[in-house]
Amino acid sequence: MRAAPESSCRLVIRTVRSTMRRFYHARMSATPPPLSKRAVVDRYFLEHRAKVLDIAAFLDRFDRAQGDGTDDYRVTALRECCAVLLDGKPDRARRVLELLSDHSAEPIAKAPMKGATGAIELQKKGAI
Amino acid sequence: MYIDPHVHMVSRTTDDYQRMALAGCVAVTEPAFWAGYDRSSPAGFFDYFRQLTDFEPKRAAQYGIRHHTWLCINPKEAEDPVFAKEVISLIPQFLKCETVLGIGEIGLNKNSRNELEILDAHLALAAEHDLLVLVHTPHLEDKLKGTRLIMDAIKNHSKLDPGRVLIDHIEEHTVRPVLERGFWAGMTLYPDTKCTPQRAVDIFEMHGTERLWINSAGDWGNSDPLAVPKAQIEMKARGHTLDSVRKVSFDNPLKFLSQSGRFRIA
């Protein structure tokens, strides 16, 4: 399903359109949230305190469990996500989602299943 | 008042219609989707399309809600291209129904070659009949790659205007490329696997409210048909204006869907 080579004229039009869209998008974005930092904490702290405890308890439960699965790629990915939360950089939600994403470009030959597992083995992941 | 532009009401009870009406829902649009099992014949889809175009609008009307639909075979059932193309051949006879808005929810599930072939067949049908398109993007780890493949596939159909295509289930890592390429974008509010109402409002704050809508995608799984009004409450609680709340939950879906010439509110 490869696109035919573009003429130089079409390429220029596509580039101009893309630049205009980027400009338009930048103009529309980044509205500061109406809530102050203190108000954000007041409104959401307890909810996210509970979510951190859920992650802590899940990892404890995983450690206490017996049998195979010690090197499960999903738990490895979750630990990597936790590191993103603490690196002090912005766009954590986007970067966590990218960490959990398949970065390959080509379609696969056949769907192995209908569902998704929520993470990908880090050694299979392309450059992020 | 709100529109839920993506909800699978065939999977919900009449109690849900009543609760949605009480919460201010005036119209829904229902894309064809996977039933949780593979249909055994194209005739199963024929009956499903009859349910979507005939029975479901009547059920919704009892609660003052206008029901519209989108038709397709979902990418989860696209791994058998011969079967899928038989189903696609059934769609044109339903396009004359006044409540059919376009083709959807088409897209990819596991990003396979067969899924891409069937996506392309759906896109060709939409281009041939000048229809709106509602796109499903894959779940979880497959979403980023699938969204890129889908946008490239649409680009190959020069007759399809990105302004008449909505790419749904976007999240923080896919919203920007979708909007930058001129498509509309939808955020699905799911308890676990897509956006929460809180994250959806974060995305509005980070990316603006142009060409964005929210939906519940309520279905037979873990989902919430009242997710849209809950996002409205979240926006109000943060201090967003009533105009902003109305824009993302009513004005924007109305603007996109009205391009079909068939969308009506109660």
Interface residues (C-beta under 8 A of the other chain):
Chain A: M1 A3 R17 S18 R21 R22 Y24 H25 M28 S29 A30 T31 P32 P33 P34 L35 R43 Y44 D91 A93 R94 L97 E98 L100 S101 D102 H103 S104 A105 P107 I108 A109 K110 A111 P112 M113 K114 G115 A116 T117 G118 A119 I120
Chain B: W34 K76 E79 N109 K110 N111 S112 R113 N114 E115 L116 D120 P138 H139 L140 E141 D142 K143 L144 K145 R148 L149 D152 A153 K155 N156 E171 E172 H173 R176 L179 E180 R181 G182 T193 Q198 R199 D202 F204 E205 M206 H207 G208 T209 E210 A237 R238 G239 H240
